[in-house]
């Protein structure tokens, strides 16, 4: 077998050494590696495809890129395919540490899926993965774009570079499966789709996600009846506009939104729910450390535009100074913005829930499905959904 991580080497394995991995060769040999194979990421993808007998050529592979919505769209497509009798596998934010893993891991996952009778492989394609050649050797049947708004400028430096990375992959023809007609689905096309079934997911953003899912499923050859049956019974993935219910009389919603556009979409829907009951919208959010600093003040401006009560807190500060992160966020508020800074996310959630009236909506944004918080290299257990339920129970006990 082969491995990229020296810690995963078993006696008799081959250690694939990517640039920068030379320091781990000794560890790999100590663990029993019988060979070391140096290569670049550009070489790794095609090599991995050959090593695993070109699994993407025998699967229907769908790649979905975009700033927001990738996880929901792939999740919806996977559910509809399964309901139609196929055996899909969905790879993305919810399945591993990286949205798009190294190409070796993806080809291996495809090969395993194929060996189990798999028919479709639905994957999220991140801009990092495109730029770093982590999708090399994969033959796609369909490529799709959700949207492009600001994110990852810490890596790409400019919005134009970020945009062009995604568009460059979408326009690339040499990685479409030979023998099939290339299908690329862009927002201008899928926004025209009419849903002929009741959408089980709430929000305009989920209407758009559903439109793209329909477009992909049509491109895969599913009938309108199959599409309607599968998607009308679909559920949202964990941490995507997920409601927390613990007996409270107000809405509590947890979402992964961590970009200005993503936050605006969920707060727009949160405001609609609040206004329906003449209530207020309350939001708890922070920004990740060691990431795009330019989006922080923009997220503050979005929160101020929609919410009547804002609690700024920490997300995953990683190795960055938490105070600097919050300062960057606060810089985006106007002088009379209704915000409060509570750095401890546990206390921030409790504060927002304690202030909620029966007609209100509380949105906890940024971490969604995550069950950890990253602080100075340490991963601490932290789940927004758990914290919200605990806060509600505490409120009930105090009543």
Sine and cosine of phi, psi and omega as CSV:
sin_phi,cos_phi,sin_psi,cos_psi,sin_omega,cos_omega
0.00,0.00,0.12,-0.99,-0.03,-1.00
-0.77,-0.64,0.42,-0.91,0.01,-1.00
-0.47,-0.88,0.55,-0.84,0.07,-1.00
-1.00,-0.02,-0.45,0.89,-0.04,-1.00
-0.99,-0.17,0.85,-0.53,-0.05,-1.00
-0.87,0.50,-0.47,0.88,-0.01,-1.00
-0.94,0.34,-0.31,0.95,0.00,-1.00
-1.00,-0.08,0.02,1.00,-0.02,-1.00
-0.93,0.36,0.72,-0.69,0.14,-0.99
-0.92,-0.39,0.41,-0.91,0.02,-1.00
-0.79,0.62,0.79,-0.61,0.00,-1.00
0.99,-0.13,-0.13,0.99,-0.01,-1.00
-0.98,0.20,0.25,-0.97,0.14,-0.99
-0.95,-0.31,0.74,-0.68,0.03,-1.00
-1.00,-0.08,0.88,-0.47,0.08,-1.00
-1.00,0.02,0.89,-0.47,-0.09,-1.00
-0.98,-0.22,0.95,-0.30,0.08,-1.00
-0.99,0.15,0.31,-0.95,0.03,-1.00
-0.80,0.60,0.77,-0.64,-0.05,-1.00
1.00,-0.10,-0.15,0.99,-0.04,-1.00
-1.00,-0.10,0.10,0.99,-0.06,-1.00
-0.86,0.51,-0.51,0.86,-0.03,-1.00
-0.92,0.39,-0.25,0.97,-0.05,-1.00
-0.98,-0.21,0.06,1.00,0.00,-1.00
-0.89,0.45,-0.70,0.71,-0.01,-1.00
-0.87,0.49,-0.66,0.75,0.02,-1.00
-0.90,0.43,-0.66,0.75,0.01,-1.00
-0.88,0.47,-0.69,0.73,0.01,-1.00
-0.91,0.41,-0.62,0.78,0.01,-1.00
-0.90,0.44,-0.46,0.89,0.00,-1.00
-1.00,0.03,-0.02,1.00,0.11,-0.99
0.93,-0.38,0.18,0.98,0.03,-1.00
-0.90,0.44,0.75,-0.66,-0.01,-1.00
-1.00,-0.10,-0.18,0.98,0.02,-1.00
-0.42,-0.91,0.45,-0.90,0.08,-1.00
-0.85,-0.53,0.81,-0.59,-0.05,-1.00
-0.88,-0.47,0.99,-0.15,0.02,-1.00
-0.96,0.27,0.67,-0.75,0.11,-0.99
-0.29,-0.96,0.33,-0.94,0.06,-1.00
-1.00,0.04,0.20,-0.98,0.05,-1.00
-0.92,0.40,-0.55,0.84,0.04,-1.00
-0.89,0.46,-0.54,0.84,0.04,-1.00
-0.99,0.15,-0.52,0.86,-0.12,-0.99
-0.90,0.45,-0.66,0.75,-0.05,-1.00
-0.87,0.50,-0.85,0.53,0.03,-1.00
-0.86,0.51,-0.62,0.78,0.03,-1.00
-0.89,0.45,-0.70,0.72,-0.01,-1.00
-0.89,0.46,-0.64,0.77,0.02,-1.00
-0.87,0.50,-0.73,0.69,0.01,-1.00
-0.91,0.42,-0.66,0.75,-0.05,-1.00
-0.87,0.50,-0.60,0.80,-0.02,-1.00
-0.98,-0.19,0.40,0.92,0.09,-1.00
0.88,0.47,0.66,0.75,0.12,-0.99
0.76,0.64,0.86,0.52,-0.09,-1.00
-0.90,0.44,-0.52,0.86,-0.04,-1.00
-0.93,0.38,-0.31,0.95,0.04,-1.00
-0.97,0.24,-0.27,0.96,-0.05,-1.00
-0.93,-0.36,0.09,1.00,0.06,-1.00
-0.86,-0.51,0.33,-0.94,0.19,-0.98
-1.00,-0.03,0.93,-0.37,-0.11,-0.99
-0.95,-0.30,0.81,-0.59,0.04,-1.00
-0.90,-0.43,0.80,-0.59,0.06,-1.00
-0.93,-0.37,0.78,-0.63,0.00,-1.00
-0.87,-0.49,0.84,-0.54,0.06,-1.00
-0.88,-0.47,0.11,-0.99,-0.02,-1.00
0.67,-0.74,0.23,-0.97,-0.03,-1.00
-0.97,0.24,-0.76,0.65,-0.03,-1.00
-0.80,-0.60,0.50,-0.87,0.11,-0.99
0.99,-0.12,-0.14,0.99,-0.06,-1.00
-0.85,0.53,-0.73,0.68,-0.06,-1.00
-0.90,0.44,-0.71,0.71,-0.02,-1.00
-0.91,0.42,-0.70,0.71,-0.03,-1.00
-0.89,0.46,-0.74,0.67,-0.01,-1.00
-0.90,0.44,-0.61,0.79,0.03,-1.00
-0.89,0.46,-0.69,0.72,0.01,-1.00
-0.91,0.42,-0.71,0.70,0.00,-1.00
-0.88,0.48,-0.67,0.74,0.02,-1.00
-0.88,0.48,-0.68,0.74,0.01,-1.00
-0.90,0.43,-0.68,0.73,-0.02,-1.00
-0.91,0.40,-0.64,0.77,0.03,-1.00
-0.90,0.44,-0.67,0.74,0.02,-1.00
-0.89,0.45,-0.66,0.76,0.01,-1.00
-0.91,0.42,-0.46,0.89,0.00,-1.00
-1.00,0.07,0.02,1.00,0.07,-1.00
0.99,-0.17,0.07,1.00,0.04,-1.00
-1.00,0.02,0.12,-0.99,0.04,-1.00
-0.85,-0.52,1.00,0.03,-0.02,-1.00
-1.00,-0.04,0.36,-0.93,0.20,-0.98
-0.80,-0.60,0.69,-0.72,0.01,-1.00
-0.93,-0.36,0.80,-0.60,0.02,-1.00
-0.87,-0.49,0.75,-0.66,0.01,-1.00
0.08,-1.00,-0.52,-0.86,-0.09,-1.00
-0.83,0.55,-0.57,0.82,-0.07,-1.00
-1.00,0.08,-0.17,0.99,-0.11,-0.99
-0.97,-0.25,-0.16,0.99,-0.03,-1.00
-0.24,-0.97,-0.03,-1.00,-0.05,-1.00
-0.93,0.37,-0.55,0.83,0.02,-1.00
-0.94,-0.35,0.61,-0.79,0.07,-1.00
-0.82,0.57,-0.73,0.69,0.08,-1.00
-0.83,-0.55,0.95,-0.32,-0.06,-1.00
-0.93,0.37,0.00,-1.00,0.12,-0.99
-0.88,0.48,0.47,-0.88,-0.08,-1.00
-0.86,0.51,-0.58,0.82,0.03,-1.00
-0.85,0.52,-0.70,0.71,-0.02,-1.00
-0.92,0.39,-0.62,0.78,0.01,-1.00
-0.92,0.39,-0.71,0.71,0.03,-1.00
-0.89,0.45,-0.62,0.79,0.04,-1.00
-0.90,0.44,-0.69,0.72,0.02,-1.00
-0.88,0.47,-0.64,0.77,0.04,-1.00
-0.89,0.45,-0.69,0.73,-0.02,-1.00
-0.90,0.45,-0.67,0.74,0.03,-1.00
-0.90,0.44,-0.69,0.72,0.01,-1.00
-0.88,0.48,-0.68,0.73,0.01,-1.00
-0.90,0.45,-0.64,0.77,-0.01,-1.00
-0.91,0.42,-0.35,0.94,0.01,-1.00
-0.99,-0.12,0.20,0.98,0.02,-1.00
1.00,0.00,0.24,0.97,-0.03,-1.00
-0.87,0.49,0.55,-0.83,-0.02,-1.00
-0.91,-0.41,-0.57,0.82,-0.09,-1.00
-0.75,-0.66,0.55,-0.84,0.08,-1.00
-0.78,-0.62,0.93,-0.37,-0.06,-1.00
-0.96,-0.29,0.87,-0.49,-0.13,-0.99
-0.74,-0.67,0.59,-0.81,0.18,-0.98
-0.98,0.19,0.66,-0.75,-0.01,-1.00
-0.87,-0.50,0.94,-0.34,-0.05,-1.00
-1.00,0.05,0.35,-0.94,0.02,-1.00
-0.91,0.40,-0.56,0.83,0.05,-1.00
-0.87,0.49,-0.70,0.71,-0.04,-1.00
-0.90,0.44,-0.62,0.78,0.04,-1.00
-0.90,0.44,-0.76,0.65,-0.07,-1.00
-0.91,0.42,-0.53,0.85,-0.07,-1.00
-0.99,-0.11,0.22,0.98,0.04,-1.00
0.86,0.52,0.63,0.78,0.01,-1.00
-1.00,-0.02,0.07,1.00,0.04,-1.00
-0.86,-0.51,0.34,0.94,-0.01,-1.00
-0.90,0.43,0.58,-0.81,0.06,-1.00
0.99,0.15,-0.08,1.00,-0.01,-1.00
-1.00,0.05,0.75,-0.66,0.04,-1.00
-0.98,-0.20,0.90,-0.44,-0.05,-1.00
-1.00,-0.09,0.55,-0.83,0.14,-0.99
-0.99,-0.12,-0.57,0.82,-0.01,-1.00
-0.63,-0.78,0.67,-0.74,0.16,-0.99
-0.86,-0.51,0.60,-0.80,-0.03,-1.00
-0.61,-0.79,0.50,-0.87,0.02,-1.00
-0.87,-0.49,0.80,-0.59,0.07,-1.00
-0.98,0.21,-0.85,0.53,-0.04,-1.00
-0.13,-0.99,0.21,-0.98,0.10,-0.99
-0.70,-0.71,0.92,-0.39,0.12,-0.99
-0.71,-0.70,0.03,-1.00,-0.15,-0.99
-0.90,0.44,0.77,-0.64,0.15,-0.99
-0.16,-0.99,0.38,-0.93,0.13,-0.99
0.86,0.51,0.49,0.87,0.03,-1.00
-0.96,0.28,-0.22,0.98,0.15,-0.99
-0.89,0.45,-0.46,0.89,-0.01,-1.00
-0.99,-0.14,-0.78,0.63,-0.09,-1.00
-1.00,0.08,-0.28,0.96,0.07,-1.00
0.97,0.25,-0.67,0.74,0.04,-1.00
-0.77,-0.64,0.45,-0.89,0.04,-1.00
-0.89,0.45,-0.59,0.81,-0.02,-1.00
-0.89,0.46,-0.65,0.76,0.02,-1.00
-0.92,0.39,-0.65,0.76,0.04,-1.00
-0.88,0.47,-0.75,0.66,0.01,-1.00
-0.87,0.49,-0.73,0.68,-0.07,-1.00
-0.92,0.40,-0.48,0.88,0.06,-1.00
-0.89,0.46,-0.74,0.67,0.00,-1.00
-0.92,0.39,-0.74,0.68,-0.03,-1.00
-0.90,0.43,-0.56,0.83,0.03,-1.00
-0.88,0.48,-0.67,0.75,0.04,-1.00
-0.93,0.37,-0.68,0.74,-0.01,-1.00
-0.88,0.48,-0.56,0.83,-0.04,-1.00
-1.00,0.04,-0.13,0.99,-0.03,-1.00
-0.96,0.29,0.77,-0.63,-0.08,-1.00
-0.99,-0.17,-0.37,0.93,-0.15,-0.99
-0.97,0.24,-0.11,0.99,0.03,-1.00
-0.95,-0.33,0.27,0.96,0.16,-0.99
-0.99,0.13,0.57,-0.82,-0.03,-1.00
-0.87,0.50,0.79,-0.62,0.00,-1.00
-0.88,0.47,0.69,-0.72,0.04,-1.00
1.00,-0.07,-0.16,0.99,0.04,-1.00
-0.92,-0.40,0.45,-0.89,0.02,-1.00
-0.97,0.25,0.84,-0.55,0.00,-1.00
-0.85,0.53,0.74,-0.67,0.02,-1.00
-0.83,-0.56,0.88,-0.47,0.09,-1.00
-0.85,-0.53,0.83,-0.56,-0.06,-1.00
-0.94,-0.35,0.86,-0.50,-0.03,-1.00
-0.92,-0.38,0.33,-0.94,-0.05,-1.00
-0.81,0.59,-0.65,0.76,-0.03,-1.00
-0.85,0.53,-0.52,0.86,-0.01,-1.00
-0.99,0.11,-0.77,0.64,-0.12,-0.99
-0.96,0.29,-0.37,0.93,0.05,-1.00
-0.91,0.41,-0.26,0.97,0.01,-1.00
-1.00,0.05,-0.11,0.99,-0.08,-1.00
-0.95,0.32,0.72,-0.69,0.08,-1.00
-0.99,-0.16,0.76,-0.65,0.03,-1.00
-0.99,0.10,0.81,-0.59,0.01,-1.00
-0.97,-0.23,0.47,0.88,0.05,-1.00
-0.50,-0.86,0.26,-0.96,0.00,-1.00
-0.99,0.17,0.82,-0.57,-0.01,-1.00
-0.96,0.27,0.87,-0.49,-0.01,-1.00
-0.97,0.24,-0.17,0.99,-0.02,-1.00
-0.98,-0.20,0.62,-0.79,-0.06,-1.00
-1.00,-0.01,0.42,-0.91,0.12,-0.99
0.98,-0.20,0.56,-0.83,0.05,-1.00
-0.88,0.47,-0.60,0.80,-0.01,-1.00
-0.90,0.44,-0.57,0.82,0.05,-1.00
-0.97,0.22,-0.39,0.92,0.14,-0.99
-0.90,0.43,-0.68,0.74,0.02,-1.00
-0.92,0.38,-0.65,0.76,0.06,-1.00
-0.86,0.51,-0.66,0.75,0.00,-1.00
-0.92,0.39,-0.62,0.78,0.04,-1.00
-0.87,0.50,-0.68,0.73,0.01,-1.00
-0.93,0.37,-0.64,0.77,0.03,-1.00
-0.86,0.51,-0.68,0.73,0.05,-1.00
-0.86,0.50,-0.71,0.70,-0.03,-1.00
-0.87,0.49,-0.68,0.73,0.01,-1.00
-0.91,0.42,-0.71,0.70,-0.03,-1.00
-0.90,0.43,-0.58,0.81,0.09,-1.00
-0.90,0.44,-0.67,0.74,0.02,-1.00
-0.90,0.44,-0.45,0.89,0.02,-1.00
-0.99,0.10,-0.06,1.00,0.09,-1.00
1.00,-0.06,0.17,0.98,0.03,-1.00
-0.96,0.28,0.52,-0.85,0.03,-1.00
-0.97,0.23,0.28,-0.96,0.02,-1.00
-0.89,0.46,-0.58,0.81,0.03,-1.00
-0.92,0.40,-0.67,0.74,0.04,-1.00
-0.90,0.44,-0.67,0.75,0.00,-1.00
-0.90,0.44,-0.74,0.67,-0.03,-1.00
-0.89,0.45,-0.68,0.74,-0.02,-1.00
-0.90,0.43,-0.67,0.74,-0.04,-1.00
-0.95,0.30,-0.70,0.71,-0.09,-1.00
-0.99,0.16,-0.47,0.88,0.01,-1.00
-0.93,0.37,-0.34,0.94,0.01,-1.00
-0.96,-0.29,0.13,0.99,-0.08,-1.00
-0.97,0.25,0.36,-0.93,0.06,-1.00
-0.86,-0.51,0.39,-0.92,0.06,-1.00
-0.97,0.25,0.48,-0.88,0.06,-1.00
-0.93,0.37,0.35,-0.94,0.00,-1.00
-0.83,0.56,0.66,-0.75,0.09,-1.00
0.98,0.22,0.18,0.98,0.06,-1.00
-0.92,-0.39,0.98,-0.19,-0.08,-1.00
0.75,0.66,0.72,0.69,-0.04,-1.00
-1.00,0.06,0.81,-0.59,0.00,-1.00
-0.99,0.10,0.64,-0.77,0.06,-1.00
-0.95,-0.30,0.87,-0.50,-0.03,-1.00
-0.87,-0.50,0.90,-0.45,0.02,-1.00
-0.68,-0.74,0.54,0.84,0.04,-1.00
1.00,0.04,0.10,1.00,-0.02,-1.00
-0.99,0.16,0.44,-0.90,-0.03,-1.00
-1.00,0.06,0.07,1.00,-0.02,-1.00
-0.83,-0.56,0.28,-0.96,0.03,-1.00
-0.97,0.23,0.67,-0.74,0.23,-0.97
-0.77,-0.63,0.83,-0.56,-0.08,-1.00
-0.81,-0.59,0.75,-0.66,0.04,-1.00
-0.94,-0.35,0.75,-0.66,-0.03,-1.00
-0.58,-0.81,0.46,-0.89,-0.04,-1.00
-0.99,0.16,-0.04,1.00,-0.09,-1.00
-0.75,0.67,0.86,-0.52,-0.01,-1.00
-0.65,-0.76,0.34,0.94,0.10,-0.99
-0.77,-0.64,0.33,-0.94,0.03,-1.00
-0.83,0.55,-0.69,0.72,-0.01,-1.00
-0.92,0.39,-0.68,0.73,0.01,-1.00
-0.89,0.45,-0.67,0.74,0.02,-1.00
-0.91,0.41,-0.65,0.76,0.00,-1.00
-0.88,0.47,-0.65,0.76,-0.03,-1.00
-0.90,0.43,-0.69,0.72,-0.03,-1.00
-0.97,0.24,-0.53,0.85,0.02,-1.00
-0.96,0.29,-0.52,0.85,0.08,-1.00
-0.88,0.48,-0.69,0.72,0.03,-1.00
-0.95,0.32,-0.61,0.79,0.06,-1.00
-0.89,0.46,-0.65,0.76,0.04,-1.00
-0.91,0.43,-0.62,0.78,0.04,-1.00
-0.88,0.48,-0.69,0.73,0.01,-1.00
-0.91,0.42,-0.65,0.76,-0.01,-1.00
-0.92,0.39,-0.70,0.71,-0.03,-1.00
-0.90,0.43,-0.49,0.87,0.00,-1.00
-0.88,0.47,-0.42,0.91,0.01,-1.00
-0.90,-0.44,0.27,0.96,-0.04,-1.00
0.84,0.54,0.58,0.81,0.00,-1.00
-0.97,-0.25,-0.09,-1.00,0.01,-1.00
-0.94,-0.33,0.44,-0.90,0.09,-1.00
-0.98,-0.18,0.82,-0.57,0.03,-1.00
-0.88,-0.47,0.67,-0.74,-0.05,-1.00
-0.73,-0.69,0.65,-0.76,0.12,-0.99
-0.90,-0.45,0.82,-0.58,0.03,-1.00
-0.40,-0.92,0.34,-0.94,0.11,-0.99
-0.60,-0.80,-0.15,-0.99,0.05,-1.00
-0.73,-0.68,0.58,-0.82,-0.02,-1.00
-0.94,0.35,0.56,-0.83,0.06,-1.00
-0.99,0.14,0.35,-0.94,-0.01,-1.00
0.85,0.53,0.55,0.84,0.01,-1.00
-0.72,-0.69,-0.03,-1.00,-0.06,-1.00
-0.78,0.62,0.95,-0.32,-0.01,-1.00
-0.96,0.27,-0.42,0.91,-0.08,-1.00
-0.91,0.41,-0.40,0.91,-0.03,-1.00
-0.99,0.11,-0.21,0.98,-0.09,-1.00
-0.89,0.45,-0.81,0.58,0.03,-1.00
-0.90,0.44,-0.49,0.87,0.03,-1.00
-0.92,0.39,-0.60,0.80,0.03,-1.00
-0.93,0.36,-0.57,0.82,0.08,-1.00
-0.89,0.46,-0.69,0.72,0.00,-1.00
-0.89,0.45,-0.61,0.79,0.04,-1.00
-0.91,0.42,-0.71,0.70,0.00,-1.00
-0.87,0.49,-0.67,0.74,0.00,-1.00
-0.91,0.41,-0.55,0.84,-0.02,-1.00
-0.91,0.42,-0.56,0.83,-0.15,-0.99
-0.94,-0.35,-0.51,0.86,-0.16,-0.99
-0.98,-0.20,0.50,-0.87,0.05,-1.00
-0.99,-0.10,-0.21,0.98,0.00,-1.00
-0.55,-0.83,0.84,-0.54,-0.09,-1.00
-0.80,-0.60,0.76,-0.65,0.11,-0.99
-0.88,-0.48,0.90,-0.44,0.02,-1.00
-1.00,-0.03,0.77,-0.64,-0.08,-1.00
-0.60,-0.80,-0.25,-0.97,0.04,-1.00
-1.00,-0.08,0.52,-0.86,0.12,-0.99
-0.97,-0.26,-0.96,-0.27,0.18,-0.98
-0.91,-0.41,1.00,-0.07,-0.06,-1.00
-0.91,0.41,-0.34,0.94,-0.04,-1.00
0.80,0.59,-0.83,-0.56,-0.04,-1.00
-0.99,-0.15,0.06,1.00,-0.04,-1.00
-1.00,0.05,0.44,-0.90,0.04,-1.00
-0.91,0.42,0.89,-0.46,-0.01,-1.00
-0.84,0.54,-0.58,0.81,0.01,-1.00
-0.90,0.43,-0.60,0.80,0.02,-1.00
-0.93,0.36,-0.63,0.78,0.03,-1.00
-0.86,0.50,-0.75,0.67,-0.02,-1.00
-0.91,0.42,-0.61,0.79,0.03,-1.00
-0.88,0.47,-0.63,0.77,0.03,-1.00
-0.90,0.43,-0.63,0.78,0.02,-1.00
-0.92,0.39,-0.78,0.63,-0.09,-1.00
-0.87,0.50,-0.47,0.88,0.01,-1.00
-0.87,0.49,-0.31,0.95,-0.02,-1.00
-1.00,0.01,-0.09,1.00,0.00,-1.00
-1.00,0.07,0.45,-0.89,0.15,-0.99
-0.99,0.16,0.11,-0.99,-0.08,-1.00
-0.90,0.44,-0.53,0.85,-0.06,-1.00
-0.96,-0.29,0.41,0.91,0.02,-1.00
-0.91,0.42,0.66,-0.75,-0.04,-1.00
-1.00,0.10,0.91,0.40,-0.05,-1.00
-0.85,-0.52,0.37,-0.93,0.09,-1.00
-0.68,-0.73,0.61,-0.79,0.03,-1.00
-0.98,-0.20,0.85,-0.52,0.12,-0.99
-0.74,-0.67,0.98,-0.22,-0.15,-0.99
-0.89,0.45,-0.63,0.78,0.01,-1.00
-0.94,0.33,0.92,-0.40,-0.08,-1.00
-0.90,0.44,-0.56,0.83,0.06,-1.00
-0.85,0.52,-0.74,0.67,-0.01,-1.00
-0.95,0.31,-0.54,0.84,0.00,-1.00
-0.90,0.44,-0.68,0.73,0.02,-1.00
-0.91,0.43,-0.68,0.74,0.01,-1.00
-0.89,0.46,-0.63,0.77,-0.01,-1.00
-0.89,0.45,-0.71,0.70,-0.03,-1.00
-0.91,0.41,-0.66,0.75,-0.02,-1.00
-0.95,0.32,-0.60,0.80,0.02,-1.00
-0.90,0.43,-0.47,0.88,-0.03,-1.00
-1.00,0.08,-0.19,0.98,-0.12,-0.99
-0.96,0.28,0.68,-0.73,0.12,-0.99
-1.00,-0.07,0.26,-0.97,-0.04,-1.00
-0.83,0.56,-0.43,0.90,-0.05,-1.00
-1.00,-0.02,-0.05,1.00,-0.18,-0.98
-1.00,0.08,0.22,-0.98,0.11,-0.99
-0.80,-0.60,0.81,-0.59,0.04,-1.00
-0.94,-0.33,0.86,-0.51,0.05,-1.00
-0.95,-0.32,0.81,-0.59,0.05,-1.00
-0.93,-0.36,0.95,-0.32,-0.19,-0.98
-0.92,-0.39,0.46,-0.89,0.19,-0.98
0.88,-0.47,-0.60,0.80,-0.10,-1.00
-0.93,-0.37,-0.47,0.88,0.11,-0.99
0.81,0.58,-0.91,-0.42,-0.08,-1.00
-0.97,0.22,-0.22,0.97,-0.11,-0.99
-0.88,0.47,0.60,-0.80,0.01,-1.00
-0.88,-0.47,0.45,0.89,-0.04,-1.00
-0.52,-0.85,0.27,-0.96,0.15,-0.99
-0.74,-0.67,0.76,-0.65,-0.06,-1.00
-0.99,-0.15,0.90,-0.44,-0.04,-1.00
-0.72,-0.70,0.92,-0.39,0.05,-1.00
0.76,0.65,0.74,0.67,0.06,-1.00
0.99,0.12,-0.09,1.00,0.00,-1.00
-0.97,-0.23,0.71,-0.70,0.06,-1.00
-0.98,-0.18,0.91,-0.42,-0.02,-1.00
-0.95,-0.31,0.62,-0.79,0.03,-1.00
-0.90,0.43,0.79,-0.61,0.05,-1.00
-0.34,-0.94,0.85,-0.52,-0.03,-1.00
-0.77,-0.64,0.91,-0.42,-0.03,-1.00
-0.83,0.56,-0.58,0.81,-0.02,-1.00
-0.93,0.37,-0.67,0.74,0.05,-1.00
-0.90,0.43,-0.70,0.71,-0.03,-1.00
-0.89,0.46,-0.63,0.78,0.02,-1.00
-0.90,0.43,-0.69,0.72,0.01,-1.00
-0.90,0.44,-0.65,0.76,0.03,-1.00
-0.89,0.45,-0.65,0.76,0.01,-1.00
-0.90,0.43,-0.64,0.77,0.02,-1.00
-0.92,0.40,-0.67,0.74,0.03,-1.00
-0.90,0.44,-0.65,0.76,0.04,-1.00
-0.89,0.47,-0.67,0.74,0.02,-1.00
-0.88,0.47,-0.66,0.75,-0.01,-1.00
-0.92,0.40,-0.65,0.76,-0.01,-1.00
-0.92,0.38,-0.46,0.89,0.00,-1.00
-0.99,0.13,-0.27,0.96,-0.06,-1.00
-0.94,0.33,0.00,0.00,0.00,0.00
